[in-house]
C-alpha cells in the first residue's frame, strides 16, 4: 500500500508546474504571470476537492461550478468537454489556464464567439441546429435557476 501511495505522490509532484511554466502560459494566453499564479492556487483547490491528484475531474468541476456533482447538467458537461482540451476525461493545469483565458477581457471577440459556437454545437456538426439551441437554452435556464436558488435568491 505504501508503494502505491508513493507513486501518487510522485505523480502529483511531477505534474506541479514551475515558475517557467507560468511564464510560458502567460505568454501564450491573455493572462499575465501573476494571474497565472493565482489560477494555479485556484486549480490546486479545485483539483483536490474530491480526488487529490493534481487534476480536475468532472465531478470536481461540477462541484466548483454549480456546487453539485449531479450527473445531469448539460451546461456543466459542455463546459467540461471544452476545458478538457486533450479529451482524456480530466483537466490539467495548462488546459485550465488556456480554457479560462477565453473569458479574459483582452481575449479577441472572435475567439469568444468561436468558443460560444462550440458550446452550442452539441452534435459537433459545425452547425447549430434548432434543437440544439432549444436543448441548450433549457439547460442554461435550469443552471441559472439552480445557481440562484443556491445563493438564496428565489425566483
DSSP file (Angstrom, degrees, kcal/mol; ACC not computed):
  #  RESIDUE AA STRUCTURE BP1 BP2  ACC     N-H-->O    O-->H-N    N-H-->O    O-->H-N    TCO  KAPPA ALPHA  PHI   PSI    X-CA   Y-CA   Z-CA
    1    1 A X     >        0   0    0      0, 0.0     4,-2.1     0, 0.0     5,-0.2   0.000 360.0 360.0 360.0 -39.1    0.0    0.0    0.0
    2    2 A X  H  >  +     0   0    0      1,-0.2     4,-2.2     2,-0.2     5,-0.2   0.878 360.0  52.6 -62.1 -38.1    2.9    2.4    0.8
    3    3 A X  H  > S+     0   0    0      2,-0.2     4,-1.6     1,-0.2    -1,-0.2   0.872 108.0  50.7 -68.0 -35.8    4.4    1.9   -2.6
    4    4 A X  H  > S+     0   0    0      2,-0.2     4,-1.8     1,-0.2    -1,-0.2   0.929 110.2  50.1 -65.0 -44.1    1.1    2.8   -4.3
    5    5 A X  H  X S+     0   0    0     -4,-2.1     4,-1.9     1,-0.2    -2,-0.2   0.894 108.6  52.1 -61.7 -40.3    0.8    5.9   -2.2
    6    6 A X  H  X S+     0   0    0     -4,-2.2     4,-2.3     1,-0.2    -1,-0.2   0.839 104.7  56.8 -67.3 -31.3    4.3    7.0   -3.1
    7    7 A X  H  X S+     0   0    0     -4,-1.6     4,-2.5     2,-0.2    -1,-0.2   0.921 107.4  48.2 -62.8 -42.8    3.5    6.6   -6.8
    8    8 A X  H  X S+     0   0    0     -4,-1.8     4,-2.4     1,-0.2    -2,-0.2   0.876 109.9  52.2 -66.2 -35.7    0.7    9.1   -6.4
    9    9 A X  H  X S+     0   0    0     -4,-1.9     4,-2.3     2,-0.2    -1,-0.2   0.911 110.9  47.3 -65.5 -41.0    2.9   11.5   -4.6
   10   10 A X  H  X S+     0   0    0     -4,-2.3     4,-2.4     2,-0.2    -2,-0.2   0.902 111.5  51.1 -65.6 -40.3    5.5   11.3   -7.4
   11   11 A X  H  X S+     0   0    0     -4,-2.5     4,-1.7     2,-0.2    -2,-0.2   0.913 111.2  48.0 -62.5 -43.0    2.8   11.8  -10.0
   12   12 A X  H  X S+     0   0    0     -4,-2.4     4,-0.6     1,-0.2    -2,-0.2   0.913 112.8  47.7 -65.5 -42.7    1.5   14.9   -8.1
   13   13 A X  H >< S+     0   0    0     -4,-2.3     3,-0.8     1,-0.2    -1,-0.2   0.885 110.6  52.0 -65.7 -38.3    4.9   16.3   -7.8
   14   14 A X  H 3< S+     0   0    0     -4,-2.4    -1,-0.2     1,-0.2    -2,-0.2   0.834 109.2  50.3 -68.0 -32.4    5.7   15.7  -11.5
   15   15 A X  H 3< S+     0   0    0     -4,-1.7     2,-0.5    -5,-0.2    -1,-0.2   0.545  83.8 109.8 -82.8  -7.3    2.5   17.5  -12.6
   16   16 A X  S << S-     0   0    0     -3,-0.8    -3,-0.0    -4,-0.6     2,-0.0  -0.573  70.8-127.7 -74.4 121.0    3.2   20.5  -10.4
   17   17 A X        -     0   0    0     -2,-0.5     2,-0.2     1,-0.1    -1,-0.1  -0.311  16.7-138.2 -70.7 151.1    4.1   23.5  -12.7
   18   18 A X     >  -     0   0    0      1,-0.1     4,-1.6    -2,-0.0     3,-0.4  -0.533  31.2 -98.5 -98.6 170.1    7.2   25.5  -12.2
   19   19 A X  H  > S+     0   0    0      1,-0.2     4,-2.1     2,-0.2     5,-0.2   0.872 124.3  57.5 -57.1 -38.7    7.5   29.3  -12.5
   20   20 A X  H  > S+     0   0    0      1,-0.2     4,-2.2     2,-0.2    -1,-0.2   0.885 103.5  53.5 -60.9 -37.4    8.9   28.9  -16.0
   21   21 A X  H  > S+     0   0    0     -3,-0.4     4,-2.6     1,-0.2    -1,-0.2   0.886 106.7  52.3 -62.8 -38.6    5.7   27.1  -16.9
   22   22 A X  H  X S+     0   0    0     -4,-1.6     4,-2.3     1,-0.2    -2,-0.2   0.907 109.2  49.3 -63.9 -41.5    3.7   30.0  -15.6
   23   23 A X  H  X S+     0   0    0     -4,-2.1     4,-2.1     2,-0.2    -2,-0.2   0.890 111.3  49.4 -65.5 -39.1    5.6   32.5  -17.7
   24   24 A X  H  X S+     0   0    0     -4,-2.2     4,-1.7     2,-0.2    -2,-0.2   0.935 111.7  48.3 -65.3 -45.9    5.1   30.3  -20.8
   25   25 A X  H  X S+     0   0    0     -4,-2.6     4,-0.8     1,-0.2     6,-0.3   0.884 110.9  51.7 -62.3 -38.2    1.3   30.1  -20.1
   26   26 A X  H >< S+     0   0    0     -4,-2.3     3,-0.5     1,-0.2    -1,-0.2   0.900 110.2  48.7 -64.8 -39.4    1.2   33.9  -19.6
   27   27 A X  H 3< S+     0   0    0     -4,-2.1    -1,-0.2     1,-0.2    -2,-0.2   0.807 114.7  45.4 -69.2 -28.8    3.0   34.4  -22.9
   28   28 A X  H 3< S+     0   0    0     -4,-1.7    -1,-0.2    -5,-0.1     2,-0.2   0.476 117.9  39.9 -96.0  -3.2    0.6   32.1  -24.7
   29   29 A X  S << S-     0   0    0     -4,-0.8    69,-0.1    -3,-0.5    68,-0.0  -0.689  92.7 -98.9-130.1-175.6   -2.7   33.4  -23.2
   30   30 A X  S    S+     0   0    0     -2,-0.2     2,-0.2    68,-0.1    76,-0.1   0.442  91.7  98.6 -87.4   0.8   -4.1   36.8  -22.3
   31   31 A X        -     0   0    0     -6,-0.3    -2,-0.3    66,-0.1     2,-0.2  -0.529  68.4-133.9 -84.0 153.6   -3.2   36.3  -18.6
   32   32 A X     >  -     0   0    0     -2,-0.2     4,-2.3     1,-0.1     5,-0.2  -0.528  35.6 -95.8 -94.8 174.5   -0.1   37.8  -17.0
   33   33 A X  H  > S+     0   0    0      1,-0.2     4,-2.4     2,-0.2     5,-0.2   0.886 124.3  52.5 -61.3 -41.0    2.3   35.8  -14.8
   34   34 A X  H  > S+     0   0    0      1,-0.2     4,-2.2     2,-0.2    -1,-0.2   0.896 110.1  48.7 -62.6 -39.5    0.6   36.9  -11.5
   35   35 A X  H  > S+     0   0    0      2,-0.2     4,-2.5     1,-0.2    -1,-0.2   0.896 110.2  51.0 -67.0 -39.8   -2.8   35.9  -12.9
   36   36 A X  H  X S+     0   0    0     -4,-2.3     4,-1.8     2,-0.2    -2,-0.2   0.903 109.9  50.5 -63.6 -40.3   -1.5   32.5  -13.9
   37   37 A X  H  X S+     0   0    0     -4,-2.4     4,-1.6     2,-0.2    -2,-0.2   0.906 110.6  48.9 -63.9 -41.1    0.0   32.1  -10.4
   38   38 A X  H  X S+     0   0    0     -4,-2.2     4,-2.1     1,-0.2    -2,-0.2   0.894 110.0  51.8 -64.4 -39.4   -3.4   33.0   -8.9
   39   39 A X  H  X S+     0   0    0     -4,-2.5     4,-3.0     1,-0.2    -1,-0.2   0.834 104.7  57.4 -65.0 -31.6   -5.1   30.5  -11.2
   40   40 A X  H  X S+     0   0    0     -4,-1.8     4,-2.5     2,-0.2    -1,-0.2   0.905 105.5  49.4 -65.4 -40.2   -2.6   27.9  -10.0
   41   41 A X  H  X S+     0   0    0     -4,-1.6     4,-1.8     2,-0.2    -2,-0.2   0.936 113.6  46.1 -62.6 -45.9   -3.7   28.4   -6.4
   42   42 A X  H  X S+     0   0    0     -4,-2.1     4,-2.6     1,-0.2     5,-0.2   0.920 111.1  52.8 -61.2 -44.1   -7.4   28.1   -7.5
   43   43 A X  H  X S+     0   0    0     -4,-3.0     4,-3.1     1,-0.2    -2,-0.2   0.908 106.8  52.6 -58.7 -43.6   -6.5   25.0   -9.6
   44   44 A X  H  X S+     0   0    0     -4,-2.5     4,-0.5     1,-0.2    -1,-0.2   0.900 110.9  47.5 -60.7 -40.4   -4.9   23.3   -6.6
   45   45 A X  H >< S+     0   0    0     -4,-1.8     3,-0.7     1,-0.2    -2,-0.2   0.938 116.3  42.9 -65.8 -46.3   -8.0   23.9   -4.5
   46   46 A X  H >< S+     0   0    0     -4,-2.6     3,-1.3     1,-0.2     4,-0.3   0.899 110.9  54.7 -67.3 -40.2  -10.4   22.6   -7.2
   47   47 A X  H 3< S+     0   0    0     -4,-3.1     6,-1.1     1,-0.3     8,-0.6   0.553 112.8  43.1 -75.6  -5.4   -8.2   19.6   -8.2
   48   48 A X  T << S+     0   0    0     -3,-0.7    -1,-0.3    -4,-0.5     4,-0.2   0.255  82.4  99.4-118.2  11.7   -8.1   18.4   -4.6
   49   49 A X  S <  S-     0   0    0     -3,-1.3    -2,-0.1     2,-0.2     3,-0.1   0.829 110.4  -4.7 -70.6 -30.3  -11.8   18.9   -3.6
   50   50 A X  S    S+     0   0    0     -4,-0.3     2,-0.5     1,-0.3    -2,-0.1   0.626 142.8  27.3-124.0 -53.0  -12.7   15.2   -4.2
   51   51 A X  S    S-     0   0    0      4,-0.2     2,-1.8    -4,-0.1     4,-0.4  -0.967  70.3-147.7-118.4 117.2   -9.6   13.4   -5.6
   52   52 A X        +     0   0    0     -2,-0.5    -4,-0.2    -4,-0.2   -40,-0.1  -0.553  60.7 114.0 -87.6  77.8   -6.3   14.9   -4.6
   53   53 A X  S    S-     0   0    0     -2,-1.8    -1,-0.2    -6,-1.1    -5,-0.1   0.290  88.4-103.0-129.7   9.2   -4.3   14.1   -7.7
   54   54 A X  S    S+     0   0    0     -7,-0.5     2,-0.3    -3,-0.3    39,-0.3   0.678  92.3  97.5  78.1  16.0   -3.5   17.4   -9.3
   55   55 A X  S    S-     0   0    0     -8,-0.6     2,-0.7    -4,-0.4    -2,-0.4  -0.971  73.2-124.6-133.6 148.4   -6.2   17.0  -11.9
   56   56 A X  E     -A   91   0A   0     35,-2.4    35,-2.3    -2,-0.3     2,-0.2  -0.859  28.0-160.7 -96.5 116.4   -9.7   18.4  -12.1
   57   57 A X  E  >  -A   90   0A   0     -2,-0.7     4,-2.5    33,-0.2     3,-0.3  -0.507  33.5-103.3 -88.2 162.7  -12.2   15.6  -12.6
   58   58 A X  H  > S+     0   0    0     31,-0.6     4,-2.6     1,-0.2     5,-0.2   0.873 122.1  52.9 -56.0 -40.7  -15.7   16.2  -14.0
   59   59 A X  H  > S+     0   0    0      1,-0.2     4,-2.2     2,-0.2    -1,-0.2   0.898 110.7  47.1 -63.8 -40.1  -17.3   15.8  -10.5
   60   60 A X  H  > S+     0   0    0     -3,-0.3     4,-2.1     2,-0.2    -2,-0.2   0.882 111.4  52.0 -67.5 -38.4  -14.8   18.4   -9.1
   61   61 A X  H  X S+     0   0    0     -4,-2.5     4,-2.5     2,-0.2    -2,-0.2   0.931 112.1  45.1 -62.3 -47.0  -15.6   20.7  -12.0
   62   62 A X  H  X S+     0   0    0     -4,-2.6     4,-2.9     1,-0.2     6,-1.1   0.877 110.5  54.5 -65.8 -38.0  -19.3   20.5  -11.4
   63   63 A X  H  X S+     0   0    0     -4,-2.2     4,-1.1     4,-0.3    -1,-0.2   0.904 113.5  42.2 -62.2 -41.2  -18.9   20.9   -7.7
   64   64 A X  H  < S+     0   0    0     -4,-2.1    -2,-0.2     2,-0.2    -1,-0.2   0.879 119.5  43.7 -71.7 -38.6  -16.9   24.1   -8.3
   65   65 A X  H  < S+     0   0    0     -4,-2.5    -2,-0.2    -5,-0.2    -3,-0.2   0.922 138.5   2.9 -76.8 -46.0  -19.3   25.4  -11.0
   66   66 A X  H  < S-     0   0    0     -4,-2.9    -3,-0.2     2,-0.3    -2,-0.2   0.245  93.8-113.5-128.8  11.9  -22.7   24.7   -9.5
   67   67 A X  S  < S+     0   0    0     -4,-1.1     2,-0.3    -5,-0.5    -4,-0.3   0.876  86.8  97.4  55.8  40.1  -21.9   23.2   -6.1
   68   68 A X        -     0   0    0     -6,-1.1    -2,-0.3    -9,-0.1    -1,-0.2  -0.982  64.3-152.4-155.7 143.4  -23.2   19.9   -7.2
   69   69 A X        +     0   0    0     -2,-0.3    -6,-0.1    -7,-0.1    -7,-0.1   0.208  47.8 151.5 -97.4  13.7  -21.8   16.6   -8.5
   70   70 A X        -     0   0    0      1,-0.1     3,-0.2    -8,-0.1    -2,-0.1  -0.091  44.6-145.3 -49.1 138.5  -25.1   16.0  -10.3
   71   71 A X  S    S+     0   0    0      1,-0.2     2,-0.9    -9,-0.0    -1,-0.1   0.663  84.9  71.8 -80.4 -16.1  -24.7   13.9  -13.5
   72   72 A X        +     0   0    0      1,-0.0     2,-0.3     4,-0.0    -1,-0.2  -0.654  60.0 110.2-108.5  77.3  -27.5   15.7  -15.3
   73   73 A X     >  -     0   0    0     -2,-0.9     4,-2.5    -3,-0.2     5,-0.2  -0.755  38.6-173.1-146.2  98.5  -26.3   19.2  -16.2
   74   74 A X  H  > S+     0   0    0     -2,-0.3     4,-2.9     1,-0.2     5,-0.2   0.882  85.6  54.2 -59.5 -42.3  -25.7   19.8  -19.9
   75   75 A X  H  > S+     0   0    0      1,-0.2     4,-2.4     2,-0.2    -1,-0.2   0.945 112.4  42.6 -59.7 -49.9  -24.2   23.2  -19.4
   76   76 A X  H  > S+     0   0    0      1,-0.2     4,-2.4     2,-0.2    -1,-0.2   0.889 114.5  51.9 -64.2 -39.5  -21.6   22.0  -16.9
   77   77 A X  H  X S+     0   0    0     -4,-2.5     4,-2.4     2,-0.2    -2,-0.2   0.916 110.5  47.8 -63.3 -43.4  -20.9   18.9  -19.1
   78   78 A X  H  X S+     0   0    0     -4,-2.9     4,-2.2     2,-0.2    -2,-0.2   0.919 111.8  49.5 -65.2 -43.4  -20.3   21.0  -22.2
   79   79 A X  H  X S+     0   0    0     -4,-2.4     4,-2.3    -5,-0.2     5,-0.2   0.926 110.5  50.8 -61.1 -42.6  -18.0   23.4  -20.4
   80   80 A X  H  X S+     0   0    0     -4,-2.4     4,-2.4     1,-0.2    -2,-0.2   0.935 108.8  51.6 -59.8 -45.3  -16.0   20.4  -19.0
   81   81 A X  H  < S+     0   0    0     -4,-2.4    -1,-0.2     1,-0.2    -2,-0.2   0.897 112.0  46.4 -57.9 -41.1  -15.7   19.0  -22.6
   82   82 A X  H  < S+     0   0    0     -4,-2.2    -1,-0.2     1,-0.2    -2,-0.2   0.822 113.2  48.4 -73.8 -30.5  -14.4   22.3  -23.9
   83   83 A X  H  < S+     0   0    0     -4,-2.3     2,-2.1     1,-0.2    -2,-0.2   0.821  95.0  77.4 -75.3 -31.2  -12.0   22.7  -21.0
   84   84 A X    ><  +     0   0    0     -4,-2.4     3,-1.6    -5,-0.2    -1,-0.2  -0.508  60.7 169.9 -79.3  75.1  -10.7   19.1  -21.4
   85   85 A X  T 3  S+     0   0    0     -2,-2.1    -1,-0.2     1,-0.3     6,-0.1   0.776  74.0  49.6 -62.8 -29.4   -8.6   20.0  -24.5
   86   86 A X  T 3  S-     0   0    0      4,-0.3    -1,-0.3    -3,-0.2    -2,-0.1   0.497 102.0-133.3 -88.1  -4.2   -6.8   16.7  -24.5
   87   87 A X    <   +     0   0    0     -3,-1.6    -2,-0.1    -6,-0.2     4,-0.1   0.882  67.0 127.3  53.5  42.7  -10.1   14.8  -24.3
   88   88 A X  S    S-     0   0    0      2,-0.4    -1,-0.1     0, 0.0     3,-0.1   0.245  82.7-102.7-113.4  12.7   -8.8   12.5  -21.6
   89   89 A X  S    S+     0   0    0      1,-0.2   -31,-0.6    -5,-0.1     2,-0.3   0.453  95.0  72.1  86.4  -0.1  -11.5   12.9  -19.0
   90   90 A X  E    S-A   57   0A   0    -33,-0.1     2,-0.6   -32,-0.1    -2,-0.4  -0.950  74.4-124.3-140.9 161.0   -9.6   15.3  -16.7
   91   91 A X  E     -A   56   0A   0    -35,-2.3   -35,-2.4    -2,-0.3     2,-0.1  -0.942  23.7-158.3-111.0 119.8   -8.5   18.9  -16.8
   92   92 A X     >  -     0   0    0     -2,-0.6     4,-2.4   -37,-0.2     5,-0.2  -0.464  34.6-100.2 -87.8 166.9   -4.8   19.6  -16.3
   93   93 A X  H  > S+     0   0    0    -39,-0.3     4,-2.4     1,-0.2     5,-0.2   0.903 122.1  50.2 -57.5 -45.6   -3.4   23.0  -15.2
   94   94 A X  H  > S+     0   0    0      1,-0.2     4,-2.7     2,-0.2    -1,-0.2   0.905 111.7  48.7 -61.1 -40.9   -2.4   24.1  -18.7
   95   95 A X  H  > S+     0   0    0      2,-0.2     4,-2.6     1,-0.2     5,-0.2   0.898 109.8  53.4 -63.2 -40.5   -5.8   23.2  -20.1
   96   96 A X  H  X S+     0   0    0     -4,-2.4     4,-2.4     2,-0.2    -2,-0.2   0.931 112.9  42.1 -59.8 -49.3   -7.5   25.1  -17.2
   97   97 A X  H  X S+     0   0    0     -4,-2.4     4,-1.6     2,-0.2    -2,-0.2   0.939 115.6  48.4 -66.6 -47.9   -5.5   28.3  -17.9
   98   98 A X  H  < S+     0   0    0     -4,-2.7     4,-0.4    -5,-0.2    -2,-0.2   0.894 114.9  46.2 -60.9 -39.9   -5.9   28.1  -21.7
   99   99 A X  H >< S+     0   0    0     -4,-2.6     3,-1.2    -5,-0.2     4,-0.2   0.905 111.3  50.2 -71.5 -41.5   -9.6   27.5  -21.4
  100  100 A X  H >< S+     0   0    0     -4,-2.4     3,-2.0     1,-0.2     4,-0.3   0.771  94.1  75.0 -68.0 -23.6  -10.2   30.2  -18.8
  101  101 A X  G >< S+     0   0    0     -4,-1.6     3,-1.3     1,-0.3    -1,-0.2   0.740  80.2  72.2 -62.6 -20.4   -8.4   32.7  -21.0
  102  102 A X  G <  S+     0   0    0     -3,-1.2    -1,-0.3    -4,-0.4    -2,-0.2   0.782  96.7  51.0 -63.7 -25.1  -11.4   32.8  -23.3
  103  103 A X  G <  S+     0   0    0     -3,-2.0    -1,-0.3    -4,-0.2    -2,-0.2   0.450  83.8 114.1 -92.0  -1.9  -13.2   34.8  -20.5
  104  104 A X  S X  S-     0   0    0     -3,-1.3     3,-1.8    -4,-0.3   -73,-0.0  -0.460  74.2-126.0 -70.4 140.2  -10.4   37.3  -20.1
  105  105 A X  T 3  S+     0   0    0      1,-0.3    -1,-0.1    -2,-0.1    -4,-0.0   0.783 108.5  54.6 -57.9 -27.9  -11.4   40.9  -21.2
  106  106 A X  T 3  S+     0   0    0    -76,-0.1    -1,-0.3     2,-0.1     2,-0.3   0.489  79.5 111.7 -87.9  -2.0   -8.5   41.1  -23.5
  107  107 A X  S <  S-     0   0    0     -3,-1.8     5,-0.1    -6,-0.2    -5,-0.0  -0.542  81.3-102.1 -70.6 133.3   -9.3   37.9  -25.5
  108  108 A X    >>  -     0   0    0     -2,-0.3     4,-1.6     1,-0.1     3,-0.7  -0.223  22.5-124.7 -57.4 143.1  -10.4   38.8  -29.0
  109  109 A X  H 3> S+     0   0    0      1,-0.2     4,-2.7     2,-0.2     5,-0.2   0.847 109.2  61.7 -57.8 -36.2  -14.1   38.7  -29.6
  110  110 A X  H 3> S+     0   0    0      1,-0.2     4,-2.2     2,-0.2    -1,-0.2   0.880 103.5  49.2 -59.7 -38.6  -13.7   36.3  -32.5
  111  111 A X  H <> S+     0   0    0     -3,-0.7     4,-2.1     2,-0.2    -1,-0.2   0.889 111.2  49.8 -66.9 -38.9  -12.2   33.7  -30.1
  112  112 A X  H  X S+     0   0    0     -4,-1.6     4,-2.5     2,-0.2    -2,-0.2   0.895 110.6  49.6 -66.6 -39.8  -15.1   34.2  -27.7
  113  113 A X  H  X S+     0   0    0     -4,-2.7     4,-2.5     2,-0.2    -2,-0.2   0.912 110.0  50.6 -64.9 -42.4  -17.6   33.7  -30.5
  114  114 A X  H  X S+     0   0    0     -4,-2.2     4,-2.3    -5,-0.2    -2,-0.2   0.895 110.8  49.7 -62.6 -39.5  -15.9   30.5  -31.6
  115  115 A X  H  X S+     0   0    0     -4,-2.1     4,-2.1     2,-0.2    -2,-0.2   0.936 111.2  48.4 -63.5 -47.0  -15.9   29.2  -28.1
  116  116 A X  H  X S+     0   0    0     -4,-2.5     4,-2.0     1,-0.2    -2,-0.2   0.889 109.9  53.1 -61.7 -38.8  -19.7   30.0  -27.7
  117  117 A X  H  X S+     0   0    0     -4,-2.5     4,-2.0     1,-0.2    -1,-0.2   0.941 109.5  47.3 -61.4 -47.0  -20.3   28.3  -31.1
  118  118 A X  H  < S+     0   0    0     -4,-2.3    -1,-0.2     1,-0.2    -2,-0.2   0.853 109.1  56.1 -63.1 -33.1  -18.5   25.1  -29.9
  119  119 A X  H  < S+     0   0    0     -4,-2.1    -1,-0.2     1,-0.2    -2,-0.2   0.903 114.0  38.2 -64.2 -41.6  -20.5   25.3  -26.7
  120  120 A X  H  < S+     0   0    0     -4,-2.0     2,-2.3     1,-0.2    -2,-0.2   0.713  93.3  88.3 -83.3 -22.5  -23.9   25.3  -28.5
  121  121 A X    ><  +     0   0    0     -4,-2.0     3,-1.3     1,-0.2    -1,-0.2  -0.478  52.9 167.4 -78.2  75.4  -22.8   22.9  -31.3
  122  122 A X  T 3  S+     0   0    0     -2,-2.3    -1,-0.2     1,-0.3     6,-0.1   0.808  72.2  46.9 -63.7 -33.2  -23.9   19.8  -29.2
  123  123 A X  T 3  S-     0   0    0      4,-0.3    -1,-0.3    -3,-0.2    -2,-0.1   0.437 103.9-127.4 -91.0   0.3  -23.7   17.4  -32.1
  124  124 A X    <   +     0   0    0     -3,-1.3    -2,-0.1    -6,-0.2     4,-0.1   0.884  67.7 132.2  56.0  42.6  -20.3   18.6  -33.3
  125  125 A X  S    S-     0   0    0      2,-0.5     3,-0.1     0, 0.0    -1,-0.1   0.571  77.1-111.8 -98.2 -10.8  -21.6   19.1  -36.8
  126  126 A X  S    S+     0   0    0      1,-0.3     2,-0.3    -9,-0.1    -8,-0.0   0.474  93.8  84.8  88.1   2.5  -20.2   22.6  -37.4
  127  127 A X  S    S-     0   0    0    -10,-0.0     2,-0.7     2,-0.0    -2,-0.5  -0.964  75.0-133.1-132.5 149.8  -23.8   23.9  -37.4
  128  128 A X        -     0   0    0     -2,-0.3     2,-0.2    -3,-0.1    -7,-0.1  -0.922  30.7-158.8-104.8 112.8  -26.1   25.0  -34.6
  129  129 A X     >  -     0   0    0     -2,-0.7     4,-2.0    -9,-0.2     3,-0.4  -0.489  28.5-108.8 -91.4 160.3  -29.4   23.4  -35.2
  130  130 A X  H  > S+     0   0    0      1,-0.2     4,-2.3     2,-0.2     5,-0.2   0.888 118.9  51.7 -53.9 -45.6  -32.8   24.5  -33.8
  131  131 A X  H  > S+     0   0    0      1,-0.2     4,-2.8     2,-0.2    -1,-0.2   0.867 107.1  53.7 -62.7 -36.7  -33.0   21.5  -31.5
  132  132 A X  H  > S+     0   0    0     -3,-0.4     4,-2.8     2,-0.2     5,-0.3   0.910 108.6  49.1 -64.4 -41.7  -29.5   22.2  -30.1
  133  133 A X  H  X S+     0   0    0     -4,-2.0     4,-2.8     2,-0.2     5,-0.2   0.937 113.7  46.2 -62.7 -46.5  -30.5   25.8  -29.3
  134  134 A X  H  X S+     0   0    0     -4,-2.3     4,-2.3     2,-0.2    -2,-0.2   0.938 115.0  46.5 -61.0 -47.7  -33.7   24.6  -27.5
  135  135 A X  H  X S+     0   0    0     -4,-2.8     4,-2.0     1,-0.2    -2,-0.2   0.932 116.4  43.9 -60.9 -47.2  -31.9   21.9  -25.6
  136  136 A X  H  X S+     0   0    0     -4,-2.8     4,-2.8    -5,-0.2     5,-0.2   0.894 111.3  53.6 -69.3 -38.7  -29.0   24.2  -24.5
  137  137 A X  H  X S+     0   0    0     -4,-2.8     4,-2.4    -5,-0.3    -1,-0.2   0.905 109.9  48.4 -62.6 -41.4  -31.3   27.1  -23.6
  138  138 A X  H  X S+     0   0    0     -4,-2.3     4,-2.3    -5,-0.2    -1,-0.2   0.917 113.0  48.2 -63.2 -42.5  -33.4   24.8  -21.3
  139  139 A X  H  X S+     0   0    0     -4,-2.0     4,-2.6     1,-0.2    -2,-0.2   0.907 112.1  48.3 -64.7 -42.3  -30.2   23.5  -19.7
  140  140 A X  H  X S+     0   0    0     -4,-2.8     4,-2.5     2,-0.2    -1,-0.2   0.884 110.6  51.4 -67.0 -38.8  -28.8   27.0  -19.2
  141  141 A X  H  X S+     0   0    0     -4,-2.4     4,-2.5    -5,-0.2    -2,-0.2   0.931 111.6  47.2 -62.3 -45.6  -32.1   28.2  -17.7
  142  142 A X  H  X S+     0   0    0     -4,-2.3     4,-2.7     2,-0.2     5,-0.2   0.912 110.6  52.7 -61.4 -43.3  -32.0   25.3  -15.3
  143  143 A X  H  X S+     0   0    0     -4,-2.6     4,-2.5     1,-0.2    -2,-0.2   0.929 110.8  47.1 -57.1 -47.2  -28.4   26.0  -14.5
  144  144 A X  H  X S+     0   0    0     -4,-2.5     4,-2.8     1,-0.2    -2,-0.2   0.900 111.8  50.0 -64.3 -41.7  -29.2   29.7  -13.7
  145  145 A X  H  X S+     0   0    0     -4,-2.5     4,-2.5     2,-0.2    -1,-0.2   0.914 111.7  47.9 -64.0 -42.5  -32.2   28.7  -11.6
  146  146 A X  H  X S+     0   0    0     -4,-2.7     4,-2.4     2,-0.2    -2,-0.2   0.924 112.9  49.2 -62.5 -43.9  -30.2   26.2   -9.6
  147  147 A X  H  X S+     0   0    0     -4,-2.5     4,-1.6    -5,-0.2    -2,-0.2   0.944 112.1  47.1 -61.1 -48.6  -27.4   28.8   -9.1
  148  148 A X  H  <>S+     0   0    0     -4,-2.8     5,-2.9     1,-0.2     4,-0.3   0.897 112.3  50.5 -61.1 -40.8  -29.9   31.5   -7.9
  149  149 A X  H ><5S+     0   0    0     -4,-2.5     3,-1.2     1,-0.2    -1,-0.2   0.905 108.8  51.8 -63.0 -41.7  -31.6   29.0   -5.6
  150  150 A X  H 3<5S+     0   0    0     -4,-2.4    -1,-0.2     1,-0.3    -2,-0.2   0.788 109.4  49.1 -69.4 -27.3  -28.2   28.0   -4.1
  151  151 A X  T 3<5S-     0   0    0     -4,-1.6    -1,-0.3    -5,-0.2    -2,-0.2   0.388 124.9-101.9 -93.1   4.7  -27.2   31.6   -3.4
  152  152 A X  T < 5S+     0   0    0     -3,-1.2     2,-0.6    -4,-0.3    -3,-0.2   0.571  78.2 132.2  94.9  10.0  -30.6   32.3   -1.7
  153  153 A X      < -     0   0    0     -5,-2.9     2,-0.5    -6,-0.2    -1,-0.3  -0.862  41.5-155.5 -98.6 121.2  -32.5   34.1   -4.5
  154  154 A X              0   0    0     -2,-0.6    -5,-0.0     1,-0.1    -9,-0.0  -0.833 360.0 360.0 -98.5 129.5  -35.9   32.7   -5.0
  155  155 A X              0   0    0     -2,-0.5    -1,-0.1   -10,-0.1   -10,-0.0   0.377 360.0 360.0-107.5 360.0  -37.5   33.3   -8.5
